[in-house]
Amino acid sequence: MTIDWAVVEMAIPLLAEGTVTTLRIASLAALLGLTGGVALGLVSLGGWPWARWLVRAYVDFIRGTPLLIQIFIVFFGLPLMGWRPGEFWSGVIALSLNCAAYVAEVVRGTVGAVEKGQTEAAKSIGMTQGRILLYVLLPQSIRPMMPALTNDVITLLKNTSLLSVISVYELTRSGQAIIATHFAPLEIFALLAIYYYAIISVLSWISRVIERRLPAW
Amino acid sequence: MPLETRTDPSRLAGERPLLSVRGLRKRYGEREILKGISFDVMAGQTMVLIGPSGSGKTTVLRCLNHLETPDAGTIELTGEPIGGAYVGEAARWTPLTESQLALQRRKFGFVFQRFNLFPHLTAAQNVAIGPRKVLGLSREAAEARAAEQLARVSLAEHMHKRPSQLSGGQQQRVAIARALAMDPRLILFDEPTSALDPELVHEVLDVMGALAREGMTMIVVTHEMSFARRVADTLIFMADGHIVEQGSPEAVFSAPREEKTQRFLSHILNR
């Protein structure tokens, strides 16, 4: 077989536009997902029993259903509730909701694993559960959380490709558009793989830099 | 001994104890750790708890500030019941909520065997975080209090170091300063020197001795018999979840009444 280099050459700049959308969606969803996930994780460690139960149910639902279905539910469900955010924001919301559940589990696991004496010491000076989480346990957990959170963000970035099904013009969708007109699926999918791989390599590198910069003790 | 504040007999006669414990019981599954512990601590007194490991000394301390919830018995600090309240006309015993408990725990300082300093904070921040986040002091006031308490345990020059940069003895002194900064009514020490290298033990005991002389009320679980003899106003010997013997250190050390006490003392003093 031969590679159609002309298509490749033409596709490289075209895919750049999709890359920008992918990066925008991924960073927005990562921001929302990480914030929401940390909040949910803390609630599941120190919230009221009914709030813990709600978080548990939420995490179970997200983990127990395919992301593709979740995307469709958000995309077709929000308009039923009288809100039409469009495919871009529907995508951001679906990915944020998904990411938050996984981040909540990471937070619960890591913060919950801080040595018991830390909680006891904080209790002994009269701290309440919320303050213990915020000022004692969470700050100590950020560094050990980094590898798992990086994983979640990488997964999130790759999951943006699923938004092509609700016609968000992100990287994968823009590739599919090229395939539809020029019919060179192997070239384009290979190119897409390289794009994702490059983005994720940069992401992993950034994460390692951050992890090194975080204070150790 | 002019510097040693021994309990003033006139105070013992009329005044009510600072801390009063009656019938304290605690069980973990099948094993009963505390089988009814009762004692009083007068303000300004140092009480030392000794006894073989597994006798329940640490559990007593942990029940006092409700790090462990006792199964039965009462604890009163200046007449206020700890861990619960008598509610309604029938005065039914009702456990406190976690945030109510947190308010009561401020009144007890606790010094742990393994220090339990917050590793992500400097010595000064470790001491200031309670006054700042629990007592609601301003940042400046909390930092000033931290500096003052660290100076009190002779660590002024180390206040900006993290726990990992400090020796065990220094870490335990920071932990004492952290407890002091909350201005507690009494401090509970749970084997404060057991995790230390032998050459570091004295610096912690010196600080504790000075606190006792300044009139701080303390309950100390320890295996340091010379410290007990020197500093204790009251010595309690525990075994198998009971208080076996209780009295002045002179009385317990020189003329133990119970055979269990005699055996323990001869074992530990002839080591």
Interface residues (C-beta under 8 A of the other chain):
Chain A: G117 Q118 E120 A121 A122 K123 S124 I125 G126 M127 T128 Q129 R131 Y135 V136 P139 Q140 P215 W217
Chain B: N65 L67 E98 S99 A102 L103 R105 R106 F108 G109 F110 F112 R114 N116 L117 F118 P119 H120 I129 G130 K133 V134 R162 P163 S164 A175 R178 A179 M182
